[in-house]
Amino acid sequence: MKSYTEYLTFETKKRREMVHITDQVETIVKRSGIKDGLCFVSPMHITAAVYVDDNESGLIEDIGKWLEELAPARPDYRHHQTGKDNGDAHLKSLLLHHETTLPVTNGALDLGTWQRVFYAEFDGKHPKRIIVKVLGVAVLFLLIGCKPEPHTQTSRSVSRTDRFRQPIFARWLARSQSRFACSRRARRCVLSVSLVKAVRAAVHSSFPKAPRLD
């Protein structure tokens, strides 16, 4: 299991804006080297959100209109008694998903035909960060550019010349397999010796000792 983390920073020109970030997230996933796993994308702020939907201008406007109807910008929010003026931004963030988890398959985002990742800003005009964390399995021999030898092959079955021609990972794998096989044989020998000693002790104890003839 491997994890990889990067951060994206956005500073929108408008207070409310939808930013398409699929390409940036895809680049981070490829840079992570993770073959199969999950990609977690989340804004590190409470007046923003990340969601997955179609990259269609009419739908983006519909989402903004829907959010404004449910959490309109108005001055009578109790949150404004603290001196802030972004009460609606907090509510809009709750209505959309604050974060999203995306599948990673074969080293890339495994999205549907029309699925795209968006960063929704509701209190912009200053820098904000998004965390992108990729978790999953990274195939080592793909990262170092070589393939391991078949599992049935050990270092003893390879000549000295061919052994040094193998990639480093393959030689390490072969040595590990050989050592594991030797350790199994050693354990079997120890058990066999212990069993023989136990049988001998049982046999000797079952017969009375012959009296000494002086």
C-alpha positions as CSV (number, residue, x, y, z in Angstrom):
1,M,0.0,0.0,0.0
2,K,1.3,3.5,-0.9
3,S,0.0,7.0,-0.4
4,Y,0.8,10.2,-2.3
5,T,-0.3,13.7,-1.5
6,E,-0.2,17.0,-3.4
7,Y,-1.9,20.4,-2.9
8,L,-3.6,22.6,-5.4
9,T,-4.1,26.4,-4.8
10,F,-6.8,28.5,-6.4
11,E,-7.6,32.2,-6.2
12,T,-10.8,32.9,-8.1
13,K,-11.5,36.3,-9.6
14,K,-15.2,36.0,-8.6
15,R,-16.6,35.4,-5.1
16,R,-18.6,32.5,-6.5
17,E,-17.2,30.4,-9.2
18,M,-17.1,26.7,-10.5
19,V,-13.6,25.6,-11.5
20,H,-13.0,22.5,-13.7
21,I,-10.1,20.6,-12.1
22,T,-10.2,17.1,-13.7
23,D,-7.0,17.6,-15.6
24,Q,-5.0,18.8,-12.6
25,V,-6.3,15.8,-10.5
26,E,-5.5,13.4,-13.3
27,T,-1.9,14.7,-13.5
28,I,-1.4,14.2,-9.8
29,V,-2.7,10.6,-10.1
30,K,-0.3,9.8,-12.9
31,R,2.6,11.4,-10.9
32,S,1.8,9.3,-7.8
33,G,2.7,6.1,-9.6
34,I,-0.2,4.3,-8.0
35,K,-1.7,1.6,-10.3
36,D,-5.0,0.8,-8.5
37,G,-6.6,2.6,-5.6
38,L,-8.6,5.7,-4.6
39,C,-8.1,9.4,-5.1
40,F,-9.4,11.7,-2.3
41,V,-10.0,15.3,-3.3
42,S,-11.1,17.8,-0.6
43,P,-10.9,21.6,-0.2
44,M,-9.2,22.7,3.1
45,H,-11.8,25.4,3.7
46,I,-15.4,25.5,4.9
47,T,-16.8,27.8,2.3
48,A,-15.9,25.6,-0.7
49,A,-16.7,22.2,-2.1
50,V,-15.6,19.6,-4.6
51,Y,-18.2,17.7,-6.7
52,V,-18.5,15.5,-9.7
53,D,-20.9,16.3,-12.6
54,D,-21.1,17.2,-16.3
55,N,-18.9,20.0,-17.7
56,E,-21.8,21.7,-19.4
57,S,-22.3,25.5,-19.0
58,G,-26.1,25.3,-18.7
59,L,-25.9,22.7,-15.9
60,I,-23.3,24.7,-14.1
61,E,-25.7,27.7,-14.2
62,D,-28.6,25.5,-13.0
63,I,-26.5,24.3,-10.0
64,G,-25.6,27.9,-9.1
65,K,-29.3,29.0,-9.3
66,W,-30.4,26.0,-7.2
67,L,-27.9,26.8,-4.5
68,E,-28.9,30.4,-4.4
69,E,-32.5,29.5,-4.0
70,L,-31.7,27.1,-1.1
71,A,-29.1,29.3,0.6
72,P,-29.5,32.9,-0.7
73,A,-27.0,35.6,0.0
74,R,-28.7,37.9,2.6
75,P,-27.6,40.0,5.6
76,D,-29.7,38.3,8.3
77,Y,-27.7,35.2,9.0
78,R,-26.7,34.8,12.6
79,H,-23.2,34.0,11.5
80,H,-22.9,37.6,10.4
81,Q,-23.0,38.7,14.1
82,T,-19.4,37.6,14.3
83,G,-18.4,40.2,11.8
84,K,-18.4,37.9,8.8
85,D,-20.6,38.2,5.7
86,N,-20.3,34.7,4.2
87,G,-23.1,32.8,6.0
88,D,-24.6,31.7,2.7
89,A,-21.2,30.3,1.6
90,H,-21.1,27.9,4.5
91,L,-24.6,26.6,3.7
92,K,-23.8,26.3,0.0
93,S,-20.7,24.2,0.9
94,L,-22.9,21.9,2.9
95,L,-25.4,21.4,0.1
96,L,-22.7,20.2,-2.3
97,H,-20.3,17.4,-1.4
98,H,-17.4,18.9,0.6
99,E,-15.1,16.2,-0.8
100,T,-15.1,13.4,-3.3
101,T,-13.4,10.0,-3.6
102,L,-12.6,8.8,-7.1
103,P,-11.5,5.3,-8.3
104,V,-8.1,4.8,-9.8
105,T,-7.6,2.0,-12.3
106,N,-4.5,1.2,-14.4
107,G,-2.8,4.4,-13.1
108,A,-5.6,6.8,-14.2
109,L,-8.9,8.2,-12.9
110,D,-11.7,5.7,-13.8
111,L,-14.5,8.2,-14.5
112,G,-17.7,7.8,-16.4
113,T,-18.3,9.3,-19.8
114,W,-19.6,12.6,-18.6
115,Q,-18.1,12.7,-15.1
116,R,-15.8,15.7,-14.4
117,V,-14.4,17.1,-11.2
118,F,-15.2,20.6,-10.1
119,Y,-14.0,22.9,-7.4
120,A,-16.9,25.1,-6.2
121,E,-15.9,28.4,-4.6
122,F,-18.5,30.4,-2.6
123,D,-16.2,33.0,-0.9
124,G,-13.4,33.6,-3.2
125,K,-10.9,36.3,-4.3
126,H,-8.2,35.0,-2.0
127,P,-6.0,31.8,-2.1
128,K,-7.4,28.5,-1.1
129,R,-6.0,25.0,-1.1
130,I,-7.2,21.6,-2.1
131,I,-5.7,18.4,-0.9
132,V,-5.4,15.5,-3.3
133,K,-4.4,12.2,-1.7
134,V,-4.0,9.0,-3.7
135,L,-4.0,5.7,-1.9
136,G,-3.5,2.3,-3.5
137,V,-1.1,-0.3,-4.8
138,A,2.0,0.7,-6.9
139,V,3.6,-2.2,-8.8
140,L,7.3,-2.0,-8.0
141,F,8.6,-3.7,-11.1
142,L,6.6,-1.2,-13.2
143,L,8.1,1.7,-11.4
144,I,11.7,0.5,-11.9
145,G,11.1,-0.6,-15.5
146,C,11.7,-4.3,-15.2
147,K,9.7,-7.5,-14.6
148,P,10.4,-10.2,-12.0
149,E,11.4,-13.6,-13.2
150,P,9.0,-16.5,-12.8
151,H,8.4,-17.6,-9.2
152,T,9.7,-21.1,-9.9
153,Q,13.2,-19.8,-10.8
154,T,15.8,-19.3,-8.1
155,S,19.3,-18.0,-8.1
156,R,20.7,-21.5,-8.0
157,S,19.1,-22.3,-11.4
158,V,20.7,-19.2,-13.1
159,S,24.3,-19.1,-14.2
160,R,26.6,-16.5,-12.8
161,T,26.7,-14.6,-16.1
162,D,23.0,-14.6,-16.6
163,R,22.4,-13.6,-13.0
164,F,24.2,-10.3,-13.5
165,R,22.2,-9.6,-16.6
166,Q,18.9,-9.7,-14.7
167,P,17.3,-6.5,-13.4
168,I,18.0,-5.7,-9.7
169,F,14.5,-6.5,-8.6
170,A,14.5,-9.9,-10.3
171,R,17.8,-10.9,-8.7
172,W,16.5,-9.8,-5.3
173,L,13.3,-11.8,-5.8
174,A,15.3,-14.9,-6.8
175,R,17.6,-14.7,-3.8
176,S,14.6,-14.2,-1.5
177,Q,12.9,-17.3,-2.9
178,S,16.0,-19.3,-2.5
179,R,16.6,-18.2,1.1
180,F,13.0,-19.0,1.9
181,A,13.3,-22.5,0.5
182,C,16.5,-23.1,2.4
183,S,14.9,-21.9,5.6
184,R,12.0,-24.3,5.1
185,R,14.4,-27.2,4.6
186,A,16.3,-26.1,7.7
187,R,13.1,-26.1,9.8
188,R,12.2,-29.5,8.5
189,C,15.6,-30.9,9.6
190,V,15.3,-29.4,13.0
191,L,11.8,-30.9,13.5
192,S,13.1,-34.3,12.3
193,V,16.0,-34.3,14.7
194,S,13.7,-33.2,17.6
195,L,11.2,-36.0,16.7
196,V,14.0,-38.7,16.7
197,K,15.3,-37.5,20.1
198,A,11.8,-37.6,21.5
199,V,11.2,-41.1,20.2
200,R,14.5,-42.3,21.6
201,A,13.8,-40.8,25.0
202,A,10.3,-42.5,25.1
203,V,11.8,-45.9,24.1
204,H,14.5,-45.7,26.7
205,S,12.2,-44.7,29.5
206,S,9.8,-47.6,28.7
207,F,12.4,-50.3,29.4
208,P,13.9,-50.7,32.9
209,K,17.7,-50.4,33.1
210,A,19.6,-53.6,33.3
211,P,21.4,-54.2,36.6
212,R,25.1,-53.6,36.6
213,L,27.2,-56.7,37.0
214,D,30.3,-55.9,38.9
